[in-house]
Amino acid sequence: MKRSQPDQPDTSQATGLLSRCTPRHEWNADLASQWLQQRFGRPWKRADLLQALIVIQHHFGSVTPVAQQWLAHHCQTDRAEIRALIHFYHFLEEDDPLPLRIRFASNIIEQHQGLQALLEQLQHSVHQHARVSKTACIGLSDQGPAALVNGFPLTHLNARRIEAIAEKLQQQVPLQEWPAEWFRVEENVRVAGPLLSFHPDPGNFIPNIRARDPHAIINEIKTAGLRGRGGAGFPTGVKWEHCAATPAPQRYVVCNADEGEPGTFKDRVLLQRHADAVFCGMALCGHAIGARHGIVYLRGEYLFLFAPLQQRLQHWRTQQWLGDHFDIEIHLGAGAYVCGEETALLESVEGKRGIPRVKPPFPVQHGLFGMPTVVNNVETFAAAAWIAEQGADAFRQSGTPQSAGTHVHSVSGDCAKPGIYELPFGTPLDQLLTLCGATDCVLVQVGGPSGVMVDSSGFQQPLAHESMSPGGSIMVFDHSRAHLDIARNFTAFFKDESCGFCTPCRAGCQILQRDLQQPSHRIDTQALRQLAQLVNDTSHCGLGQTAGRPVLFWLDREHP
C-alpha cells in the first residue's frame, strides 16, 4: 500500500539534526515564557513541570536557582519539589554549565569497544571547554562508541574523531558548524520482516478503524495472540479489554518509548521510519477502549527524534487524522531507566519523580491521573496496526502458538553485523547468531541486564515467551570477554539507576557493586549469592527484582 504524502521525515539525516542543536542562552524569564508557550501551545500547569524543566535545561543549559524560583511561582509549587525532580533525573542540572555537555554511553558494549580510552582522551584535551562524563546506554550500541553532546548523538567515535572534536571545542566552533557526518544515526536494518515492511496509509487506516466496532477490534487483537513486545509478554487484547471495561469519564493510551534497557535500540528505528504505524496503533487502541488522548513517552536520549515526530503529528492533525476524537502528544524523559516501568512512567508523565507505584491497582484500572490507561511499547502498537490491516489469521502464520508473529531484535557486541533483525518468534538463538556473524560467541545476554545470560549450551533454545523471552536486546560476547567484567558493568548500571525508594534495591545494589570490585579471589561468593537473591526477592519493582541476576548468572557459571 502506498504511503500518504508527504513522506515521514528522515530523522536519520544529520543535517536536520544539526539545525535543532539549540545554542545556550543566559537566563531570561521572557524567553522562558515564550519557549514554554511554544512547547505547550496552551497555559501550562503543574503536571507540565517536568516538561518545563526539560525545555529550560535545553535552552539555558541548566535550571539555575533563579529559574527554579521563577518556575515554582508559575507552577504554584515550591522550589524543594523542583530540586527533587532535578536530582532524580540524570539529564537535569542546576549548576551553571559549560557551553557543552558530552556524555559517553557506558554500557558493556561500548566499554568493550574502547570507551574509557576515548573518554579520557577527550577529558584531557577539553577540560576548560566542555563537561565530559559517562551515562547509561543511549540506544546506539550498533554504531558505538557513541555519546550525546547537549542531548544529540555522536556516533562511530574513534581516536581520530575524538581528536577532531577536541579541536572544534578548543576553537569554540558552534555545534551547528560541526561536520554533519559525526551526528549521523544509521538504521542498520539487517533483516526486515512483515512489521519493518509495513507502511500504513493513515488516510485509509483511520477512517476504516473509526467505522469498526470497538469490541470487534479487541477481539481481533485477542484472536491474533498479540503479546506485549516490551519483555513481559502480557496479552495485549486482554489489557485493552480490561481498560475498556473499567467505568471512567475518560481513558488514556500511552506509548512507552523509554527503551532504556542497555543494548536495546529497536524503538529508535521504528520511530525513525515507522512512526505512522505506531501512531495508527495508538489510534486503534484509542478507538477500541474509548480514549481521546494518547501520549508517547520518548526517552531523553532520543531528543533528536522529538522535532521530526512533532512535525509528523502536526501533519496528522492537518489531515484530520488526529483531532477532537483522538490526539497524541509527546512527553520527553530526562534520563531515568526506572521510567521504563509502566507505573513509574505514568508518574513521570504527571510531572513527578518516576517512582514505581504499588500494584494493584493496575494502570488499566487506575492509571494516568487516576484514569484507566493502556500502556504498551512502540513495537506492540505497530504490530496492533499491522493486525488491524492484515488480519489475525495472517499474524498467526508466523511465530509459535504461544508467541504469535515476529519480534524485532536489537543485536550488538562481538558480531560482524550489529543491527536490527526481525524474525518469527520461535527462531533458535543460534540462527540469529549465524545471521549477525557471531562466529566466536561464548555468551549471549538476552533481554538486557534484566534478562538472562546464555552460554553455548543454550544457543539452540528458541526465542519465544514460553522458552526464553527475548525482550529487546541481544548482546554478543566472544572468548576475549570476562564474565565478571560483564557482571560488574550490569550491577553498576542497576546501582546508578535505582530510584532509591526501597532499601533492598538502594543499599543492596551498592553493596553488590562494592563487593564485585574486589579481585575475584577475594570475593565471598556465598555471601554475594545470598545478597543478590535477597535484592531480587524483596525489592519493590521490576528493576530491583532483576538487579541481582547478573551476579547470580556469573556465580552459577563460574562458582556453581
C-alpha positions as CSV (number, residue, x, y, z in Angstrom):
1,M,0.0,0.0,0.0
2,K,1.3,3.4,-0.9
3,R,2.2,5.8,1.9
4,S,0.4,9.1,2.2
5,Q,2.2,12.2,1.3
6,P,4.4,13.9,2.4
7,D,6.6,11.0,3.4
8,Q,7.7,10.7,7.0
9,P,10.7,13.0,7.8
10,D,14.0,11.3,7.6
11,T,15.1,11.6,11.2
12,S,18.4,9.8,10.5
13,Q,19.7,12.8,8.4
14,A,22.3,14.6,10.4
15,T,21.8,17.9,8.6
16,G,18.3,18.3,10.0
17,L,19.6,17.2,13.4
18,L,22.2,19.9,13.5
19,S,19.7,22.6,12.8
20,R,18.0,21.6,16.1
21,C,21.1,21.9,18.2
22,T,19.9,25.0,20.0
23,P,22.5,27.5,21.3
24,R,22.5,28.0,25.0
25,H,21.2,31.4,26.4
26,E,21.6,33.4,29.6
27,W,18.6,33.1,31.8
28,N,15.7,35.3,30.7
29,A,12.2,35.0,32.0
30,D,10.6,36.4,28.9
31,L,12.4,34.0,26.7
32,A,11.5,31.1,29.0
33,S,7.8,32.1,28.9
34,Q,8.0,32.3,25.1
35,W,9.6,28.8,24.7
36,L,7.2,27.2,27.1
37,Q,4.2,28.7,25.3
38,Q,5.6,27.3,22.0
39,R,6.2,23.9,23.7
40,F,2.7,23.5,25.2
41,G,0.5,25.7,23.0
42,R,-1.7,26.4,26.0
43,P,-1.5,27.6,29.5
44,W,0.9,25.2,31.3
45,K,0.0,23.5,34.6
46,R,1.6,21.6,37.5
47,A,1.6,18.3,35.5
48,D,3.8,20.0,32.9
49,L,6.6,20.7,35.4
50,L,9.0,18.0,34.2
51,Q,8.5,19.0,30.6
52,A,9.0,22.7,31.5
53,L,12.3,21.8,33.3
54,I,13.4,19.9,30.1
55,V,12.7,23.0,28.0
56,I,14.6,25.3,30.3
57,Q,17.5,22.9,30.5
58,H,17.6,22.6,26.7
59,H,17.7,26.3,26.1
60,F,19.6,27.6,29.1
61,G,21.9,24.7,29.8
62,S,20.8,24.2,33.3
63,V,18.0,25.0,35.7
64,T,19.6,27.6,38.0
65,P,18.2,28.7,41.4
66,V,16.7,31.8,39.7
67,A,15.0,29.7,37.1
68,Q,13.7,27.3,39.8
69,Q,12.2,30.1,41.8
70,W,10.5,31.5,38.7
71,L,9.1,28.1,37.7
72,A,7.9,27.3,41.2
73,H,5.9,30.5,41.1
74,H,4.3,29.8,37.8
75,C,3.5,26.1,38.6
76,Q,2.2,27.0,42.1
77,T,4.7,24.7,43.8
78,D,7.8,25.1,45.9
79,R,11.4,25.1,44.9
80,A,12.1,22.0,47.0
81,E,9.8,19.9,44.8
82,I,11.6,21.2,41.7
83,R,15.1,20.4,43.2
84,A,13.8,16.9,43.9
85,L,13.0,16.4,40.3
86,I,16.4,17.8,39.2
87,H,18.2,15.4,41.4
88,F,16.1,12.4,40.3
89,Y,16.5,12.8,36.6
90,H,20.1,12.4,35.3
91,F,19.8,14.9,32.5
92,L,18.7,17.8,34.6
93,E,21.3,20.0,36.3
94,E,21.1,23.1,38.5
95,D,24.8,24.2,38.2
96,D,25.8,26.9,35.8
97,P,27.2,24.7,33.0
98,L,30.0,24.9,30.5
99,P,28.6,25.6,27.0
100,L,28.7,21.9,26.0
101,R,27.9,18.7,27.9
102,I,29.2,15.5,26.5
103,R,28.0,12.1,27.9
104,F,29.7,8.9,26.7
105,A,27.5,5.8,26.7
106,S,29.0,3.4,29.3
107,N,27.3,0.1,28.7
108,I,29.3,-3.0,28.4
109,I,29.3,-3.0,24.5
110,E,30.9,0.5,24.4
111,Q,33.2,-0.5,27.2
112,H,34.5,-3.4,25.1
113,Q,34.8,-1.0,22.1
114,G,37.3,1.2,24.0
115,L,35.1,3.7,25.6
116,Q,37.3,4.5,28.5
117,A,40.4,5.5,26.4
118,L,38.3,7.8,24.3
119,L,36.6,9.5,27.2
120,E,40.0,10.1,28.9
121,Q,41.5,11.4,25.6
122,L,38.7,14.0,25.4
123,Q,38.8,14.9,29.1
124,H,42.5,15.7,28.9
125,S,42.0,17.9,25.8
126,V,39.0,20.0,26.6
127,H,38.5,20.3,30.4
128,Q,38.0,24.1,30.1
129,H,35.6,23.9,27.1
130,A,33.2,21.1,27.9
131,R,32.0,18.9,30.7
132,V,32.7,15.2,29.8
133,S,31.3,12.3,31.7
134,K,29.6,8.9,31.3
135,T,25.9,8.0,31.1
136,A,24.0,4.7,30.6
137,C,23.2,3.2,27.3
138,I,21.9,5.8,24.8
139,G,20.3,3.4,22.2
140,L,23.3,3.4,19.8
141,S,25.1,0.2,20.6
142,D,25.0,-0.8,16.9
143,Q,27.2,2.2,16.0
144,G,29.3,2.9,19.0
145,P,31.2,4.0,20.8
146,A,28.7,6.8,21.0
147,A,28.0,9.9,23.0
148,L,25.5,12.7,23.5
149,V,26.6,16.3,23.1
150,N,23.9,18.6,24.6
151,G,21.5,15.8,24.1
152,F,22.3,15.0,20.4
153,P,24.1,11.8,19.3
154,L,27.7,11.5,18.2
155,T,28.3,8.1,16.6
156,H,31.2,5.9,15.5
157,L,33.7,7.5,17.8
158,N,37.4,6.7,17.5
159,A,40.7,8.3,18.5
160,R,40.9,10.3,15.2
161,R,37.3,11.6,15.6
162,I,37.9,12.5,19.3
163,E,41.0,14.5,18.3
164,A,38.9,16.4,15.7
165,I,36.1,17.0,18.3
166,A,38.7,18.3,20.8
167,E,40.0,20.7,18.1
168,K,36.4,22.1,17.5
169,L,35.9,22.5,21.2
170,Q,39.2,24.3,21.7
171,Q,38.4,26.7,18.8
172,Q,34.9,27.2,20.3
173,V,33.3,26.2,17.0
174,P,29.4,26.3,17.4
175,L,27.8,22.9,17.5
176,Q,25.8,23.8,14.4
177,E,29.0,24.0,12.4
178,W,30.4,20.6,13.3
179,P,30.5,18.0,10.5
180,A,27.1,16.5,9.8
181,E,28.7,13.1,9.4
182,W,29.6,13.0,13.1
183,F,25.9,13.1,14.0
184,R,24.6,10.5,11.5
185,V,22.3,7.8,13.1
186,E,22.1,4.8,10.9
187,E,19.1,2.3,10.9
188,N,21.2,-0.8,10.3
189,V,18.1,-3.0,9.5
190,R,19.7,-6.3,8.6
191,V,16.5,-8.5,8.3
192,A,13.1,-6.9,7.7
193,G,10.0,-9.0,8.2
194,P,6.4,-8.0,7.8
195,L,6.4,-5.3,10.5
196,L,9.5,-3.5,9.2
197,S,8.0,-3.7,5.7
198,F,4.7,-2.2,6.9
199,H,3.8,1.4,5.9
200,P,0.1,2.0,6.5
201,D,-1.6,4.9,4.8
202,P,-3.3,6.8,7.7
203,G,-5.7,8.4,5.2
204,N,-7.3,5.0,4.7
205,F,-6.4,3.4,8.0
206,I,-8.0,6.0,10.3
207,P,-11.5,6.2,8.6
208,N,-11.5,2.4,8.4
209,I,-11.0,1.8,12.2
210,R,-13.5,4.6,13.1
211,A,-16.1,2.6,11.2
212,R,-15.3,-0.6,13.1
213,D,-17.0,-1.8,16.3
214,P,-14.6,-1.4,19.3
215,H,-15.4,-4.8,20.7
216,A,-14.6,-6.4,17.3
217,I,-11.2,-4.7,17.3
218,I,-10.3,-6.0,20.8
219,N,-11.5,-9.5,19.8
220,E,-9.3,-9.5,16.7
221,I,-6.2,-8.4,18.8
222,K,-7.0,-11.3,21.2
223,T,-7.5,-13.8,18.4
224,A,-4.2,-12.8,16.9
225,G,-2.5,-13.7,20.1
226,L,-0.5,-10.4,20.2
227,R,1.6,-10.1,23.4
228,G,3.4,-7.1,24.7
229,R,6.8,-6.7,23.0
230,G,8.4,-5.0,26.0
231,G,9.5,-8.3,27.6
232,A,6.8,-9.3,30.0
233,G,4.6,-10.6,27.1
234,F,1.2,-9.8,28.6
235,P,-1.7,-10.4,26.2
236,T,-2.4,-7.1,24.5
237,G,-6.1,-7.7,23.8
238,V,-6.8,-8.7,27.4
239,K,-5.1,-5.5,28.6
240,W,-7.3,-3.4,26.2
241,E,-10.4,-5.3,27.2
242,H,-9.9,-4.7,30.9
243,C,-9.3,-0.9,30.3
244,A,-12.4,-0.6,28.1
245,A,-14.5,-2.3,30.8
246,T,-13.4,-0.1,33.6
247,P,-16.0,2.7,34.2
248,A,-14.5,6.1,33.9
249,P,-15.2,9.6,32.5
250,Q,-12.0,9.3,30.3
251,R,-9.2,6.9,29.4
252,Y,-5.7,7.2,28.1
253,V,-3.4,5.5,25.6
254,V,0.3,5.7,26.5
255,C,3.2,4.5,24.2
256,N,6.2,3.5,26.2
257,A,9.1,4.7,24.1
258,D,11.6,4.7,27.0
259,E,13.7,1.7,25.9
260,G,16.4,2.2,28.5
261,E,17.5,-1.5,28.7
262,P,21.2,-1.5,27.7
263,G,21.7,-2.9,24.2
264,T,18.2,-2.1,23.0
265,F,17.6,0.3,20.1
266,K,14.7,-1.2,18.1
267,D,12.2,1.5,19.1
268,R,14.7,4.1,17.8
269,V,14.4,2.5,14.3
270,L,10.6,2.1,14.5
271,L,10.2,5.7,15.4
272,Q,12.7,6.8,12.7
273,R,11.0,5.1,9.8
274,H,7.7,3.6,11.0
275,A,6.1,6.4,13.1
276,D,2.9,6.2,11.1
277,A,2.5,2.5,12.1
278,V,3.0,3.4,15.8
279,F,0.5,6.3,15.6
280,C,-2.0,4.1,13.8
281,G,-1.7,1.5,16.5
282,M,-2.3,4.1,19.2
283,A,-5.3,5.5,17.3
284,L,-6.6,1.9,17.0
285,C,-6.3,1.4,20.7
286,G,-7.9,4.7,21.5
287,H,-11.0,3.8,19.4
288,A,-11.1,0.3,21.0
289,I,-11.0,1.5,24.6
290,G,-12.8,4.8,24.2
291,A,-9.8,7.1,24.8
292,R,-9.5,10.5,23.3
293,H,-5.9,11.2,24.4
294,G,-2.6,9.5,23.6
295,I,0.9,10.2,24.9
296,V,4.2,9.0,23.5
297,Y,6.8,8.9,26.4
298,L,10.1,9.4,24.5
299,R,13.3,8.7,26.3
300,G,15.5,11.7,26.8
301,E,18.3,10.0,24.9
302,Y,16.2,10.2,21.7
303,L,15.9,14.0,21.8
304,F,16.9,14.0,18.1
305,L,13.6,12.3,17.3
306,F,11.4,14.8,19.1
307,A,11.2,17.5,16.4
308,P,10.5,15.2,13.4
309,L,7.9,13.3,15.4
310,Q,6.2,16.5,16.4
311,Q,6.2,17.5,12.7
312,R,4.6,14.2,11.7
313,L,1.9,14.6,14.3
314,Q,1.2,18.1,13.1
315,H,0.8,16.7,9.6
316,W,-1.7,14.2,11.0
317,R,-3.7,17.0,12.6
318,T,-3.7,19.0,9.3
319,Q,-5.1,15.9,7.6
320,Q,-7.6,15.5,10.4
321,W,-6.3,12.0,11.2
322,L,-5.9,13.4,14.7
323,G,-8.3,15.9,16.4
324,D,-11.1,16.0,18.9
325,H,-11.8,12.3,18.5
326,F,-8.2,11.4,19.4
327,D,-5.0,13.3,19.7
328,I,-1.4,12.4,20.5
329,E,1.3,14.4,22.3
330,I,4.9,13.6,23.1
331,H,6.5,13.8,26.6
332,L,10.2,13.7,26.9
333,G,12.0,11.7,29.6
334,A,15.1,13.2,31.2
335,G,17.4,10.2,31.8
336,A,15.9,7.6,34.2
337,Y,15.9,3.9,33.4
338,V,13.3,3.2,36.0
339,C,10.7,5.2,34.0
340,G,10.5,2.3,31.6
341,E,8.4,0.6,34.3
342,E,4.8,1.4,33.4
343,T,3.7,3.0,36.6
344,A,7.0,5.0,37.1
345,L,6.4,6.2,33.5
346,L,2.9,7.4,34.5
347,E,4.3,9.2,37.5
348,S,6.8,11.0,35.2
349,V,4.1,12.0,32.7
350,E,2.3,13.6,35.7
351,G,5.4,15.7,36.3
352,K,6.7,13.8,39.3
353,R,9.7,11.7,40.1
354,G,9.5,8.3,38.4
355,I,9.0,6.1,41.4
356,P,7.0,2.9,40.6
357,R,3.6,2.6,42.2
358,V,2.3,-0.3,44.3
359,K,0.3,-2.7,42.2
360,P,-2.6,-3.5,42.3
361,P,-4.4,-1.4,41.2
362,F,-3.0,-1.8,37.7
363,P,-2.9,1.1,35.1
364,V,-5.9,-0.4,33.2
365,Q,-7.9,0.4,36.3
366,H,-6.1,3.3,37.9
367,G,-3.5,4.8,35.6
368,L,-2.7,8.3,34.3
369,F,-4.3,10.9,36.6
370,G,-6.2,8.1,38.2
371,M,-8.0,7.1,34.9
372,P,-7.9,3.7,33.2
373,T,-4.8,3.6,30.9
374,V,-3.3,1.3,28.4
375,V,0.5,1.3,28.4
376,N,2.1,-0.6,25.5
377,N,5.5,-0.2,23.9
378,V,6.4,1.0,20.5
379,E,6.6,-2.3,18.7
380,T,3.3,-3.5,20.3
381,F,1.4,-0.6,18.8
382,A,2.9,-1.1,15.4
383,A,2.1,-4.8,15.5
384,A,-1.5,-4.0,16.5
385,A,-1.9,-1.7,13.5
386,W,-0.5,-4.5,11.3
387,I,-3.1,-6.9,12.6
388,A,-5.9,-4.4,12.0
389,E,-4.9,-4.1,8.4
390,Q,-3.8,-7.6,7.6
391,G,-5.9,-9.7,9.9
392,A,-5.4,-12.0,12.9
393,D,-5.0,-15.2,10.8
394,A,-2.2,-13.6,8.8
395,F,-0.4,-12.6,12.0
396,R,-0.6,-16.1,13.4
397,Q,1.0,-17.6,10.3
398,S,4.4,-16.8,11.9
399,G,5.7,-17.5,15.3
400,T,4.5,-20.2,17.7
401,P,1.1,-21.0,19.2
402,Q,2.1,-19.2,22.5
403,S,4.1,-16.4,20.8
404,A,2.5,-15.4,17.6
405,G,4.0,-13.1,15.0
406,T,7.6,-11.8,14.6
407,H,9.8,-9.9,17.0
408,V,12.3,-7.1,16.3
409,H,15.7,-7.8,17.9
410,S,18.5,-5.3,18.6
411,V,21.8,-7.1,18.2
412,S,25.2,-5.7,19.3
413,G,28.5,-6.7,20.5
414,D,31.1,-9.2,19.1
415,C,29.5,-9.8,15.7
416,A,30.1,-8.7,12.2
417,K,26.7,-7.3,11.5
418,P,25.2,-5.5,14.5
419,G,21.8,-4.0,13.9
420,I,18.1,-4.8,13.7
421,Y,16.7,-8.3,12.9
422,E,13.0,-9.1,12.6
423,L,12.5,-12.8,12.9
424,P,9.5,-15.1,13.7
425,F,9.0,-16.0,17.4
426,G,10.5,-19.4,17.9
427,T,13.6,-18.8,15.9
428,P,16.6,-20.5,17.6
429,L,19.2,-18.2,19.1
430,D,22.0,-19.9,17.1
431,Q,20.2,-19.0,13.9
432,L,20.2,-15.3,14.9
433,L,23.9,-15.6,15.8
434,T,24.7,-17.0,12.4
435,L,22.8,-14.2,10.7
436,C,24.7,-11.5,12.6
437,G,28.1,-13.1,12.0
438,A,28.9,-14.1,15.6
439,T,31.5,-16.6,14.7
440,D,33.3,-16.7,18.1
441,C,30.4,-16.4,20.5
442,V,30.7,-17.7,24.1
443,L,28.0,-15.8,26.0
444,V,24.8,-14.0,24.9
445,Q,22.8,-11.6,27.1
446,V,19.2,-11.9,26.1
447,G,16.9,-9.0,27.1
448,G,19.5,-6.7,28.6
449,P,20.9,-6.8,32.1
450,S,17.4,-7.7,33.5
451,G,17.2,-10.6,31.1
452,V,19.1,-13.9,31.0
453,M,22.7,-14.8,30.2
454,V,23.1,-17.9,27.9
455,D,26.2,-19.8,27.2
456,S,26.8,-22.2,24.3
457,S,24.7,-25.0,25.9
458,G,21.6,-22.8,25.4
459,F,22.2,-21.5,21.9
460,Q,19.7,-23.9,20.4
461,Q,16.8,-22.5,22.5
462,P,14.0,-20.8,20.6
463,L,13.5,-17.1,21.2
464,A,9.9,-17.2,22.4
465,H,7.9,-16.3,25.6
466,E,7.4,-20.0,26.5
467,S,11.2,-20.7,26.4
468,M,13.5,-17.7,26.5
469,S,11.7,-14.3,26.4
470,P,13.8,-12.2,24.1
471,G,12.9,-8.7,25.4
472,G,14.6,-6.1,23.3
473,S,18.3,-6.8,23.0
474,I,20.8,-9.5,22.1
475,M,24.3,-8.7,23.4
476,V,27.0,-11.0,22.0
477,F,30.3,-11.7,23.8
478,D,33.3,-13.7,22.4
479,H,36.2,-15.5,24.1
480,S,38.1,-12.3,24.9
481,R,35.4,-11.1,27.3
482,A,35.4,-11.8,31.0
483,H,32.1,-12.7,32.5
484,L,33.0,-11.0,35.8
485,D,33.5,-7.7,33.9
486,I,30.1,-8.0,32.4
487,A,28.5,-8.6,35.8
488,R,30.3,-5.6,37.2
489,N,29.1,-3.4,34.4
490,F,25.5,-4.5,34.7
491,T,25.5,-4.2,38.5
492,A,26.9,-0.7,38.4
493,F,24.1,0.1,35.9
494,F,21.4,-1.1,38.4
495,K,23.1,0.8,41.2
496,D,23.1,4.0,39.2
497,E,19.5,3.7,38.0
498,S,17.9,2.6,41.3
499,C,15.2,5.2,42.2
500,G,16.2,4.8,45.9
501,F,12.6,4.2,47.0
502,C,13.2,0.8,48.7
503,T,16.2,-0.3,50.9
504,P,16.8,-3.7,49.3
505,C,17.5,-2.2,45.9
506,R,19.1,1.1,47.0
507,A,21.5,-0.4,49.5
508,G,21.7,-3.9,48.1
509,C,22.9,-2.7,44.7
510,Q,25.6,-0.5,46.3
511,I,26.9,-3.4,48.3
512,L,26.8,-5.8,45.3
513,Q,28.8,-3.3,43.2
514,R,31.3,-2.7,46.1
515,D,31.9,-6.4,46.6
516,L,32.3,-7.2,42.9
517,Q,35.1,-4.6,42.6
518,Q,37.4,-6.8,44.7
519,P,39.8,-9.1,43.0
520,S,37.9,-12.3,42.1
521,H,39.9,-14.5,44.5
522,R,38.8,-12.3,47.4
523,I,35.1,-12.2,46.7
524,D,32.9,-14.1,49.3
525,T,30.8,-15.9,46.7
526,Q,28.4,-17.4,49.3
527,A,27.6,-14.0,50.9
528,L,27.4,-12.4,47.4
529,R,24.8,-15.1,46.3
530,Q,22.7,-14.5,49.4
531,L,22.7,-10.8,48.9
532,A,21.8,-11.0,45.2
533,Q,18.9,-13.3,45.9
534,L,17.7,-11.0,48.7
535,V,17.7,-8.0,46.4
536,N,15.7,-9.9,43.8
537,D,13.2,-11.3,46.4
538,T,12.5,-8.2,48.4
539,S,12.7,-5.2,46.1
540,H,9.7,-3.0,45.3
541,C,9.7,-3.0,41.5
542,G,11.0,-4.9,38.4
543,L,14.3,-3.0,38.4
544,G,15.3,-4.3,41.9
545,Q,13.7,-7.7,41.3
546,T,16.2,-8.4,38.5
547,A,19.2,-6.4,39.8
548,G,20.8,-9.5,41.3
549,R,20.5,-11.5,38.1
550,P,23.9,-10.5,36.6
551,V,25.7,-11.6,39.8
552,L,23.7,-14.8,40.1
553,F,24.4,-15.8,36.4
554,W,28.1,-15.2,36.9
555,L,28.1,-17.2,40.2
556,D,26.2,-20.1,38.6
557,R,28.7,-20.2,35.7
558,E,32.0,-19.6,37.5
559,H,31.2,-20.8,41.1
560,P,28.5,-23.4,40.8
